[in-house]
Amino acid sequence: MVDQLMPWRSMRMHQWDDHVADINRFVDGLRTKRDGFVPYVSPEFGGRDARVLLLNLSPGKGTDPKQGGSGFLSVRNPDNAAERIGEGLAAAGLAVSDCVAWNVYPWYVRGLSDKPADLVKNHMTVGFPALRDLFDLLPELRAVVVFGGDAQKGWEGFRVMYPKTAKRVRMLGNRSTADRAYISRSQAQIAEWRSELIDTLKLAKQSAEGPKRQPT
């Protein structure tokens, strides 16, 4: 496994390492299906061996190379949302290599969470089949941490559409780590939310424990 604190150059060097190769080939396929950029999954994550899925609504601008981003889903991206998750993982003792990141709608759309609710719902529904297919690439998955109200509504829609798949994992909800949720909040409120995030990730860590699953 490559260093969890790798720079972007190292991400690109290792994006086809065995543990993430199938997922990133899957990303290549998604890029051909719709307009919009789909970020690769950084090799800092556990890839096919991941036990915890970190699920957001849609990719942030820190993933988009056209906006100075890395081209990857990564807790090392240049945005505060990713940084908060990375800090939470470290504080909870949940290794990045036990996790993998994804989005309900995996294509980058600027400001999706600010768009009308019906449009957000339509985008999420489009993303459900990709999320279902991702599960097939993650045989060790035990828990999903869903960040933000929109993504949590998306997970409920996914659960209705794919109940058998959703039952494979324990769902844990947490507020969004995006800046829009933190603007004009007091330091005391931010500290409380950080504590909540750490507690949620500790629960995810507990769910991730245990021996590898036997092939069925």
N, C-alpha and C positions, 0 to 999 in steps of 0.2 A: 504494500500500500504506500502511496506517495505521501509526502509531508502534508499535513492538514493545513498548514499556513503557507501554501505554495503561492508564488506570484503568478500572474496571468500567463507569462511565457511558459511556465512549467505546466499550467493547466492544458495549454494547447499541445505541449509535447506528450502529455499523458492521456489525452481525451479518448484515445483508442485502446487504452489498457484494458485487459480482459474483463475486469469487473464492471466497467461502464460501456464497453464497446457495443453491446446489443442495445442498450438504452439510447446511445447516441446515433446508432443507425436508425433506430425508431424515430428519433428527432428528424433525421434527414428525410424520412418518409413523410412526416407531418408537414415539412416545409414545402413539399410539392403539392399538397392538397388544398391550401388556402393561401391568400395573400397575407403577408405578415411574417415577422421574424420569430422563430422558436429557438430559444437558447439551448445549448448543450448542457448536460449535467456535468458539473465539475468532478474530476477524479478524486477530489478530497473526500467525496461522499463514498458510501459503501457500495453503491450500485446494486448489483443483483443480490448482494449479501445484506442489504439494508433491512433493518427491522422496524424503523420508524420513518414514516412519510411526513415531511413538512409541507403542508399544502396551503398555498395562497390562492387568491383569486386569479391573478394574471401576472406575467413578468413585469418587473420594475424597470425603469430606465437604466439602472445600473447594469442590466444584462445586454443592452443594445449597443453594439459597436458604433452605430451612427451617432450616438449621443455620448461617446466616450466610455461606454461600458465594456465589460469583459467578454461578452459573447456566451457567458455561462450562468447557470444558476449556481450561486456560491455564497457562503456566508462571508466571503472576503470581498464582495463587491463594494463599489464606492457609493453606498447609500446607507442611511441610518437604519432602515428597516432590516437589512441583512446583518448589519453590525449588532443590532439588538438581539437578533436570534442567535448569532454566534456567541455573544456574551452570555446569553441565557443557557446555551448548551454547556459552555465551560463551567458556569456556576452550578448547574445541575449534575455535572459529572457524566453527561451523556455525550459520548464520543461522536464527532462528525462522521466518522467511518461507520457508525451504526445507523446512519440516517441517509435519506435521499430527499431531494427537493423536487417539487412539481407544482403546477398551477391548474386550477379547474379549467380555465381557458388558457391553453399553453402558448398561444400566439400573442406577441406583444401588441397591445393597443394602448395608446397614450390616454391616461386618465379614465380607464374603463369604469372604475368605481364611482366616478362622478357623473356617469351617463344615466339616462332614465332607467328606472327599475326594470321595465319590460325588455329593454335592450340588453341590460346586464344578464337577465334571465335567459334570453335567447342565446347569448354568447356562451353562457355556462352549459346550456343544453348541447350546443355544438361540441363542447369539450368533453362531454361524458364518455363517448366511445373511446377517445384517446386515453382517458384515465382508466377505463376498464382494460384496455389492451396493456397499459403499463403494469397493471397488477400481475399479468401473466409473466412479466419479466422480473418480478420481485417475490420469489417463492418464500422468503424468510420474513415477510412483512407481518408485524404484530400489532402496530398501532399507527394511527394517523392523527397528527396535530393540525387542526384547521384554524387558520388565522383570519379573524375578521368576520363580521356578520354576513357579508355577501357570500364569502366562501363557505360559511357554515350553511347558509340556505342552499348553496350549490351542492354541498355534501348530502343534504336531505333529499334533494332531487335525484342525485346519483343513487342514493340508497333505495329510492322507490323504483328507479329504472333497472338497477342491478343489485337486488337484495342479497343474492348469494355471495357476490363479490364483497359487498360492504360488510357482511357478517364475518368475514375473515379477520377483521381488525377491530381494535378498540378505538373509538373516536373520542378525542379530547379537544374541546374548543378553547380558544384563547383569543383575546382581542387582537386586532391588527397591530403590527409593529411599525406601520407606515407613519411618516411624519405628520400627516393630516390628523391622526388621532392624538398626537402629542402637542400640537401647537397650542400655546397659551395655557398649558397646564402647569400647576405648581410643581415644585421639586418633590414635595411630599406625595402628590398624586403619581408622579412618574416613578418614584421609588416603590409605591404600592403596586403599580402595574408590573414593574420589574420582578417583584417578589412573586406575584401571581404567575408570571411567565416561567420563572424557575420552578415553582411548584408543579405547574402543568408538565414541564419537561422531565421532572423527577418521576411523575406518574408514568410518562411515556417510557422512561428508562426501566421502570419496574416491569412494564408490559413486555419490554424487549428481552428480558432475561430468560434463560432456559436453553436447552440443547437445540441444535439445528433440527428442523423438521425432516422427517423421513419422506422420501419420494412416494407419491401415491400412484 
